[in-house]
Amino acid sequence: KNSQSRKRKQPNISAQSWRSASYVNLSLSQWLLKGPEETWRSELEEHYRREPVFALIGGMVKGDWRPIHDFTEENHIPSLFPITDFPVVSETDWYTLYLSKGFYQEGESAARYLNSIAETLEGKAVIEVVRDSIEGRTLSRGFQETWLETGHQPAVSVTLKKGEPPTAKLLDQVLTGKKQYTLVLWDGPEALTALEAIAASANKPERILISSGYLGKSFLTLNEGLRDITFITYPLGLSQEKFGYRFDIPLMKKKVSEDAEKILKKTYSLLNMLTQALIEMRGNYYRDNFLDVIGMMKDQRDPLYERLSFGPGQRYASKGCYIVQLGKGPNPELIKKSDWVIY
C-alpha cells in the first residue's frame, strides 16, 4: 500500500438518510487554550471529553500548530483550515487539511527555483543565512530538505542569533575562497539595511533570495540598487485583480490591518469549503466521508492564494509560490520570475 492508504475508522456519530432528513441541526463549540504550549494537549483532551465534536474548524495559536495537529491525528478528528504559518508538513498524516505549508512552502519554492537554474550555479556557492526564530528555522527546513531532494549537496548554513545582523564579514568567513555565490537570507525587516551593505561590498552576491512572508510589506521598500539581483518568494495570488476576480467579504469593506485582512480572507476560504462539503455529504455525516468529499472538490478561486485544490490524499490546498522581483519606483510592480508551481 502507498503512504496515503489508511484504515477507515468510523466515529460514534449518527448519520441520517439524506432523503428522510429535512434539515440537520449544527452547533458550534468554542475551545480556548489558556495555558502555555506544553498544556495544550491536556486542555484539548478535557475539551473533547466534555464536547466530543465532529471536527475542528479553523482556529489560531501563537506558534507551532503541531500540538493540535497531533491531537486531531491521534483522535481521528478532521481539522479544516487552521490559520497558521507553521503547519505540520507530512506525507502520511491524514486528518488536518491546511490552506498551505506556510513558511515551509516559501523555503521549498526557493530551492525549486534555484534547482530550475542549476546550470548557472555550477562551481558556485549557495550560502543560507538564517535568523534563529520559528520563521527562519521553518523557511530553512523547507529550503534545505527540498534542495537535498532535488539532488544537491546541503547549502552552507549560518545561523543569526537575536540582534546579530547579517554582514559581509560574516559571509567572507564561510565562502572558503569562492567569489561567486547566491545568498539565501531568511530574516525579517531589519535585514533590508544590512543587505545594502552586503551588496556594496567587494564580494557582492550574484543573486539574493528573501521571503515576503517574513519581511511583510517592508519587502516593497527594497533599495532599487538591489532589485535586479534580488528574488522574492511570494506565496499569494497575483491574478485576482488582473482577471477581475471579486470576492464578497462584508468585513473587508471596512479598513483593517494587513494581518486582519489575511485572517478574513482565510476565514472566507474556510467557510466556503465547509459549506460545500456539508452539502456534498448528502446526509452521510461520517468523518472520513467529510475528508473524502473535500478531496474530490473542483479547484477553487481564492481571495488570498492563486487557487486552492485538493485530490485524494492531498492535505495542502494552496500548492504554489511565485518567485518575483520588484519593478522600479516607490510602488513597484511584482514581476513574475516563475510559474505558480515550480517543478
ROLUM-188788 format. One record per residue (C-alpha): x, y, z; residue number from 1. Coordinates in steps of 0.001 Angstrom, whole numbers, plus 500000, padded with zeros to 6 digits. Layout:
% residues N
NODE / X / Y / Z / NUM
...
END
This chain:
% residues 343
NODE / 500000 / 500000 / 500000 / 1
NODE / 501159 / 503548 / 499341 / 2
NODE / 501741 / 506175 / 502023 / 3
NODE / 498277 / 507651 / 501618 / 4
NODE / 496316 / 504455 / 502322 / 5
NODE / 494656 / 504264 / 505708 / 6
NODE / 492287 / 502272 / 507850 / 7
NODE / 488839 / 503774 / 507831 / 8
NODE / 487588 / 504246 / 511363 / 9
NODE / 484010 / 505476 / 511814 / 10
NODE / 483382 / 507715 / 514819 / 11
NODE / 480442 / 507220 / 517150 / 12
NODE / 478395 / 509881 / 515391 / 13
NODE / 474968 / 509001 / 513998 / 14
NODE / 474042 / 509739 / 510374 / 15
NODE / 470585 / 510332 / 508940 / 16
NODE / 469443 / 509432 / 505495 / 17
NODE / 469623 / 512405 / 503126 / 18
NODE / 466168 / 511552 / 501833 / 19
NODE / 464473 / 511330 / 505210 / 20
NODE / 466169 / 514330 / 506829 / 21
NODE / 464671 / 517729 / 506039 / 22
NODE / 467425 / 519529 / 507905 / 23
NODE / 470292 / 518929 / 510302 / 24
NODE / 470988 / 520967 / 513403 / 25
NODE / 474603 / 522089 / 513703 / 26
NODE / 476186 / 523568 / 516814 / 27
NODE / 479453 / 525421 / 517204 / 28
NODE / 481656 / 524965 / 520261 / 29
NODE / 484481 / 527330 / 521151 / 30
NODE / 487628 / 525788 / 522577 / 31
NODE / 490019 / 528263 / 524193 / 32
NODE / 493551 / 527181 / 525079 / 33
NODE / 494549 / 529269 / 528079 / 34
NODE / 497901 / 527870 / 529181 / 35
NODE / 501395 / 527653 / 527644 / 36
NODE / 502064 / 525303 / 524731 / 37
NODE / 503030 / 522374 / 526970 / 38
NODE / 499497 / 522361 / 528487 / 39
NODE / 497613 / 522456 / 525191 / 40
NODE / 497349 / 518689 / 524861 / 41
NODE / 495698 / 518201 / 528246 / 42
NODE / 493419 / 521178 / 527599 / 43
NODE / 492339 / 519712 / 524255 / 44
NODE / 491642 / 516333 / 525823 / 45
NODE / 489477 / 517950 / 528500 / 46
NODE / 487536 / 519956 / 525906 / 47
NODE / 486993 / 516809 / 523852 / 48
NODE / 485848 / 514841 / 526901 / 49
NODE / 483209 / 517488 / 527607 / 50
NODE / 482271 / 518139 / 523969 / 51
NODE / 483063 / 515267 / 521567 / 52
NODE / 482937 / 517373 / 518403 / 53
NODE / 482707 / 516115 / 514829 / 54
NODE / 485531 / 518323 / 513519 / 55
NODE / 487726 / 521308 / 514326 / 56
NODE / 487041 / 524305 / 512113 / 57
NODE / 489713 / 526971 / 511721 / 58
NODE / 491492 / 528008 / 514894 / 59
NODE / 494607 / 530034 / 515676 / 60
NODE / 497507 / 529754 / 518105 / 61
NODE / 500675 / 531741 / 518578 / 62
NODE / 503441 / 529437 / 517404 / 63
NODE / 503627 / 525875 / 516117 / 64
NODE / 500408 / 524048 / 515218 / 65
NODE / 501908 / 520604 / 515963 / 66
NODE / 500270 / 520015 / 519396 / 67
NODE / 496810 / 520465 / 517869 / 68
NODE / 497772 / 518511 / 514749 / 69
NODE / 498947 / 515524 / 516807 / 70
NODE / 495802 / 515616 / 518935 / 71
NODE / 493464 / 515527 / 515923 / 72
NODE / 495546 / 512885 / 514171 / 73
NODE / 495530 / 510521 / 517149 / 74
NODE / 491800 / 511016 / 517770 / 75
NODE / 490815 / 510861 / 514076 / 76
NODE / 489166 / 514298 / 514220 / 77
NODE / 489077 / 516255 / 510943 / 78
NODE / 490617 / 519719 / 511235 / 79
NODE / 489796 / 522126 / 508416 / 80
NODE / 491994 / 525099 / 507507 / 81
NODE / 493612 / 526146 / 510794 / 82
NODE / 495017 / 529657 / 510410 / 83
NODE / 498727 / 529023 / 510905 / 84
NODE / 502017 / 529764 / 509170 / 85
NODE / 503569 / 526716 / 510862 / 86
NODE / 501614 / 523602 / 509846 / 87
NODE / 502954 / 520093 / 510217 / 88
NODE / 504436 / 519033 / 506875 / 89
NODE / 503828 / 515311 / 506474 / 90
NODE / 503278 / 512859 / 503611 / 91
NODE / 501377 / 510377 / 505770 / 92
NODE / 499184 / 512243 / 508272 / 93
NODE / 495563 / 512411 / 507270 / 94
NODE / 493165 / 514392 / 509420 / 95
NODE / 494277 / 518042 / 509111 / 96
NODE / 493607 / 519948 / 505885 / 97
NODE / 495790 / 523036 / 505631 / 98
NODE / 495472 / 526077 / 503394 / 99
NODE / 499197 / 525804 / 502621 / 100
NODE / 502531 / 524683 / 504057 / 101
NODE / 503131 / 528238 / 505297 / 102
NODE / 506731 / 529410 / 505638 / 103
NODE / 507971 / 525919 / 504754 / 104
NODE / 506401 / 526362 / 501302 / 105
NODE / 508369 / 529548 / 500662 / 106
NODE / 511648 / 527814 / 501518 / 107
NODE / 510656 / 524851 / 499378 / 108
NODE / 509880 / 527099 / 496389 / 109
NODE / 513184 / 528965 / 496723 / 110
NODE / 515030 / 525641 / 496471 / 111
NODE / 512980 / 524541 / 493465 / 112
NODE / 513639 / 527861 / 491739 / 113
NODE / 517400 / 527556 / 492230 / 114
NODE / 517219 / 523971 / 491008 / 115
NODE / 515483 / 525206 / 487839 / 116
NODE / 518543 / 527379 / 487091 / 117
NODE / 521078 / 524843 / 488402 / 118
NODE / 523268 / 525101 / 485289 / 119
NODE / 524107 / 528708 / 486199 / 120
NODE / 525150 / 527642 / 489713 / 121
NODE / 527843 / 525103 / 488774 / 122
NODE / 531052 / 525698 / 490676 / 123
NODE / 529466 / 528447 / 492753 / 124
NODE / 528384 / 528535 / 496395 / 125
NODE / 524882 / 528698 / 497841 / 126
NODE / 525033 / 530371 / 501260 / 127
NODE / 521989 / 530300 / 503532 / 128
NODE / 521783 / 532818 / 506408 / 129
NODE / 519009 / 532023 / 508888 / 130
NODE / 517581 / 534059 / 511740 / 131
NODE / 517190 / 531871 / 514838 / 132
NODE / 513404 / 532234 / 515010 / 133
NODE / 510478 / 529953 / 514229 / 134
NODE / 510055 / 531750 / 510886 / 135
NODE / 513719 / 531440 / 509953 / 136
NODE / 514011 / 527807 / 511030 / 137
NODE / 510848 / 526831 / 509125 / 138
NODE / 511961 / 528577 / 505935 / 139
NODE / 515364 / 526895 / 506241 / 140
NODE / 513859 / 523455 / 506743 / 141
NODE / 511728 / 523837 / 503616 / 142
NODE / 514726 / 525049 / 501638 / 143
NODE / 517299 / 522508 / 502837 / 144
NODE / 515013 / 519459 / 502607 / 145
NODE / 513930 / 520370 / 499080 / 146
NODE / 517474 / 521270 / 497993 / 147
NODE / 518622 / 517799 / 499050 / 148
NODE / 515563 / 516182 / 497471 / 149
NODE / 516469 / 517752 / 494110 / 150
NODE / 519901 / 516139 / 494204 / 151
NODE / 522183 / 518854 / 495591 / 152
NODE / 524651 / 518885 / 498432 / 153
NODE / 523454 / 520752 / 501551 / 154
NODE / 523802 / 524520 / 501284 / 155
NODE / 526235 / 526113 / 503733 / 156
NODE / 524039 / 527486 / 506519 / 157
NODE / 524817 / 530207 / 509066 / 158
NODE / 522508 / 530975 / 511997 / 159
NODE / 521978 / 534532 / 513214 / 160
NODE / 521281 / 534961 / 516902 / 161
NODE / 518805 / 537544 / 518155 / 162
NODE / 520099 / 541032 / 517363 / 163
NODE / 523008 / 539790 / 515229 / 164
NODE / 522988 / 541405 / 511757 / 165
NODE / 523979 / 539637 / 508542 / 166
NODE / 527246 / 541229 / 507376 / 167
NODE / 529703 / 540963 / 504501 / 168
NODE / 532392 / 539915 / 507006 / 169
NODE / 530228 / 537001 / 508140 / 170
NODE / 529795 / 535840 / 504545 / 171
NODE / 533520 / 536121 / 503838 / 172
NODE / 534169 / 533708 / 506707 / 173
NODE / 532040 / 530939 / 505158 / 174
NODE / 532770 / 531396 / 501451 / 175
NODE / 536098 / 529499 / 501680 / 176
NODE / 537656 / 531186 / 498663 / 177
NODE / 534662 / 531097 / 496309 / 178
NODE / 533962 / 534527 / 494874 / 179
NODE / 530654 / 533819 / 493131 / 180
NODE / 527686 / 532863 / 495264 / 181
NODE / 523933 / 533012 / 495810 / 182
NODE / 522754 / 534352 / 499159 / 183
NODE / 519562 / 532869 / 500630 / 184
NODE / 518562 / 535148 / 503505 / 185
NODE / 515774 / 534142 / 505886 / 186
NODE / 515338 / 537202 / 508075 / 187
NODE / 512816 / 539907 / 508917 / 188
NODE / 512590 / 543616 / 508008 / 189
NODE / 515776 / 544506 / 509922 / 190
NODE / 517770 / 542673 / 507234 / 191
NODE / 517000 / 545186 / 504469 / 192
NODE / 519539 / 547737 / 505670 / 193
NODE / 522184 / 545028 / 506084 / 194
NODE / 521526 / 543837 / 502519 / 195
NODE / 522535 / 547244 / 501178 / 196
NODE / 525919 / 546976 / 502897 / 197
NODE / 526419 / 543402 / 501626 / 198
NODE / 525602 / 544429 / 498059 / 199
NODE / 528048 / 547345 / 498289 / 200
NODE / 530906 / 545122 / 499489 / 201
NODE / 533701 / 543760 / 497312 / 202
NODE / 532173 / 540278 / 497488 / 203
NODE / 528687 / 541099 / 496234 / 204
NODE / 526378 / 538068 / 495696 / 205
NODE / 525234 / 537198 / 492176 / 206
NODE / 521674 / 536872 / 493437 / 207
NODE / 519777 / 537145 / 496717 / 208
NODE / 516640 / 535243 / 497772 / 209
NODE / 514382 / 536598 / 500524 / 210
NODE / 510935 / 535798 / 501941 / 211
NODE / 507977 / 538170 / 501515 / 212
NODE / 506169 / 536290 / 504276 / 213
NODE / 508916 / 537010 / 506806 / 214
NODE / 509561 / 540566 / 505632 / 215
NODE / 505902 / 541586 / 505384 / 216
NODE / 505173 / 544643 / 503273 / 217
NODE / 508653 / 546009 / 504022 / 218
NODE / 509983 / 543964 / 501097 / 219
NODE / 508329 / 546542 / 498812 / 220
NODE / 510822 / 549138 / 500118 / 221
NODE / 513876 / 547174 / 498975 / 222
NODE / 516598 / 549523 / 497729 / 223
NODE / 516335 / 549979 / 493942 / 224
NODE / 520011 / 549177 / 493563 / 225
NODE / 519303 / 545645 / 494835 / 226
NODE / 516196 / 544852 / 492825 / 227
NODE / 517941 / 543418 / 489762 / 228
NODE / 519682 / 540724 / 491820 / 229
NODE / 517017 / 540052 / 494474 / 230
NODE / 514395 / 537331 / 494064 / 231
NODE / 511469 / 537128 / 496472 / 232
NODE / 509287 / 534185 / 497481 / 233
NODE / 505658 / 535303 / 497162 / 234
NODE / 503076 / 532670 / 498212 / 235
NODE / 499979 / 534776 / 497438 / 236
NODE / 497938 / 535153 / 494261 / 237
NODE / 498709 / 537671 / 491532 / 238
NODE / 495846 / 537032 / 489092 / 239
NODE / 492796 / 538105 / 491149 / 240
NODE / 492868 / 541769 / 490131 / 241
NODE / 494375 / 541097 / 486724 / 242
NODE / 491488 / 538852 / 485690 / 243
NODE / 488790 / 540697 / 487606 / 244
NODE / 488017 / 538136 / 490321 / 245
NODE / 485941 / 539633 / 493126 / 246
NODE / 485044 / 538118 / 496493 / 247
NODE / 482167 / 539400 / 498625 / 248
NODE / 483673 / 539566 / 502122 / 249
NODE / 481470 / 542007 / 504126 / 250
NODE / 484018 / 542843 / 506843 / 251
NODE / 486580 / 543666 / 504157 / 252
NODE / 484539 / 546772 / 503322 / 253
NODE / 486000 / 548328 / 506458 / 254
NODE / 489632 / 549350 / 506775 / 255
NODE / 491542 / 546636 / 508640 / 256
NODE / 495186 / 545828 / 509298 / 257
NODE / 497237 / 543660 / 506948 / 258
NODE / 497145 / 540733 / 509397 / 259
NODE / 493382 / 541081 / 509943 / 260
NODE / 492826 / 541182 / 506186 / 261
NODE / 494656 / 537881 / 505735 / 262
NODE / 492658 / 536285 / 508558 / 263
NODE / 489380 / 537439 / 506985 / 264
NODE / 490357 / 536040 / 503600 / 265
NODE / 491429 / 532719 / 505099 / 266
NODE / 488150 / 532544 / 507054 / 267
NODE / 486235 / 533195 / 503836 / 268
NODE / 488005 / 530222 / 502221 / 269
NODE / 487262 / 528065 / 505277 / 270
NODE / 483544 / 528859 / 505338 / 271
NODE / 483224 / 528413 / 501589 / 272
NODE / 484868 / 524976 / 501710 / 273
NODE / 482885 / 523910 / 504786 / 274
NODE / 479547 / 524898 / 503239 / 275
NODE / 480258 / 522997 / 500031 / 276
NODE / 481418 / 519926 / 501946 / 277
NODE / 478308 / 519765 / 504147 / 278
NODE / 476078 / 519959 / 501077 / 279
NODE / 478026 / 517304 / 499182 / 280
NODE / 477996 / 514907 / 502133 / 281
NODE / 474262 / 514409 / 501449 / 282
NODE / 473444 / 513393 / 504987 / 283
NODE / 476284 / 510883 / 505358 / 284
NODE / 477911 / 512635 / 508291 / 285
NODE / 480968 / 510480 / 508842 / 286
NODE / 484377 / 511938 / 509393 / 287
NODE / 486141 / 510046 / 506623 / 288
NODE / 483341 / 510980 / 504239 / 289
NODE / 483867 / 514639 / 505153 / 290
NODE / 487549 / 514359 / 504188 / 291
NODE / 486803 / 512340 / 501052 / 292
NODE / 484207 / 514856 / 499831 / 293
NODE / 486680 / 517739 / 500177 / 294
NODE / 489323 / 515674 / 498381 / 295
NODE / 487008 / 515379 / 495359 / 296
NODE / 486105 / 519074 / 495053 / 297
NODE / 486996 / 521109 / 491994 / 298
NODE / 489720 / 523744 / 492149 / 299
NODE / 488590 / 526882 / 493961 / 300
NODE / 489379 / 530501 / 493168 / 301
NODE / 490566 / 532182 / 496336 / 302
NODE / 490877 / 535787 / 497599 / 303
NODE / 494362 / 535228 / 499056 / 304
NODE / 496081 / 532425 / 497158 / 305
NODE / 496230 / 531819 / 493416 / 306
NODE / 493928 / 528819 / 493722 / 307
NODE / 493007 / 526014 / 496116 / 308
NODE / 492939 / 522394 / 495037 / 309
NODE / 492737 / 519022 / 496694 / 310
NODE / 492885 / 515470 / 495479 / 311
NODE / 492942 / 512007 / 497023 / 312
NODE / 495492 / 512063 / 499854 / 313
NODE / 496402 / 515744 / 499426 / 314
NODE / 496454 / 517877 / 502575 / 315
NODE / 497702 / 521314 / 501457 / 316
NODE / 495245 / 523276 / 499323 / 317
NODE / 497489 / 526068 / 498034 / 318
NODE / 500338 / 524308 / 496288 / 319
NODE / 502293 / 527166 / 494774 / 320
NODE / 504533 / 530112 / 495500 / 321
NODE / 505786 / 532634 / 492965 / 322
NODE / 509322 / 533904 / 492720 / 323
NODE / 509076 / 537604 / 491919 / 324
NODE / 511240 / 540663 / 491513 / 325
NODE / 510357 / 544282 / 492171 / 326
NODE / 509915 / 546849 / 489438 / 327
NODE / 511113 / 550406 / 489792 / 328
NODE / 509658 / 553229 / 491862 / 329
NODE / 508016 / 553638 / 495280 / 330
NODE / 505025 / 551461 / 494307 / 331
NODE / 506809 / 548682 / 492450 / 332
NODE / 505154 / 546136 / 490242 / 333
NODE / 505664 / 542471 / 491180 / 334
NODE / 507373 / 540842 / 488216 / 335
NODE / 506872 / 537070 / 487977 / 336
NODE / 510073 / 535096 / 487523 / 337
NODE / 508492 / 531654 / 487907 / 338
NODE / 505240 / 529783 / 487469 / 339
NODE / 502853 / 529362 / 490428 / 340
NODE / 504034 / 525777 / 490894 / 341
NODE / 507759 / 525205 / 490357 / 342
NODE / 508809 / 521669 / 489464 / 343
END
